[in-house]
Amino acid sequence: MKMYTNSKQTAKLIELGFEPSTRVPFEVANDELGYTYSIGELIEMLPENVSQRIRYVATKRAWVVDADVLGKDGRCYRGCYHRELIEALYVTIIKLKEEGVI
């Protein structure tokens, strides 16, 4: 199981305004270090005013992250199915950010 975002995902999250992670360094170039996000850090990015559900669907052999927004329209954002939990969290966070939920 992947535990961390890759460099492209990390760059996208920073570009969208999320604080750069300082916990897990990785080598970007010969002597340059970059940072990545863990599963726990992505879970912490989900908004507090949202009912969250992370589940594993055995028949699809994939993870899905659901986020029910408790706002005016009561929207439900369903994460895409991914074999890796980190991927499902990443896609859900991007969707929520693009929709202005976070």
N, C-alpha and C positions, 0 to 999 in steps of 0.2 A: 504494500500500500504506500502510495506517495504521501509524504507528510508535509511537503513544502511547495509553494508556488515556484514556477520557473522564472527565469529572468524577464521574459516577455510579459508574463502576468504581473510580476512585481512592478515593472515599469508602468503598466497600464493603471494599476491601483494608485501609484504615486501621482501619475498624471491627472487622475480624477480627484485628487486632493486628500487621499488617505495619508496619514503619517507614515514615513518610512520606518520599516522595522529595523531594529538594531540588535536583534537577538541571534539571528542565524546568518553568519557571513558565508559567502561563496565567492570563488574566484571568477571575476569578469574577464580580465585580461591577465597578462603575465604577472604583474604585481599589484593590480588594482582589485579591491574588494567591493562587492555589492552586497545587498541584503535581500532576504526573502521572507515571506510570511508563512507561519505555521497554520495548521488546521484550527488550533485554538484561537489564534489571532483573527482569522477570518470569521469564526463564530462570534467573537467580540465585536466585529464590525456590523453585525446585524442589529438593526435598531431595537431599542428597548420597548418601544410602543407597538411592537409587532408580535403576534403569536407565531412562534417558530416551531417547526417540526422537521427533524432530520430523520430519515428512515432508509432502511435498506430493503429493496424489493427483490426477494429471492428469485422470483420467476424471470425477472429481467437481469438478474445478477448485477444490479446497479443501485447507486445512491440517488436520492432525490431530496431536495431541501424545499420546503413550503414556507411561505411567509404570508400570513393573513394580516393585512393592514387594518387597524381598528380606527379608520378615519371615516369621513363623510360617506364615501362610496363603498366602504367595506370590501375593497379589492383583495383578491387572493393572487399572489404571484407564485406560480409553480416553477420550481427549478427544473432544469433539464436533467434527464437521466444520464448518469455517468458512472462508469465502473469505479472511478476514484472519487472519494468523498471531497477531496480538495478541489477537484474540477467542478463538482455540483455546487459547492459553496461559492467558488469564484464566479460562476455564471449567474447565480442568484444575486450576488452583491452587485455585479455590473448592471443587471436588470433594474434592481432597486435604485441604484444611483442614477441611471438614465431616466427613470420615471420620477425622480425627485423625491423619493421616499426617504433616502438617506443623503 
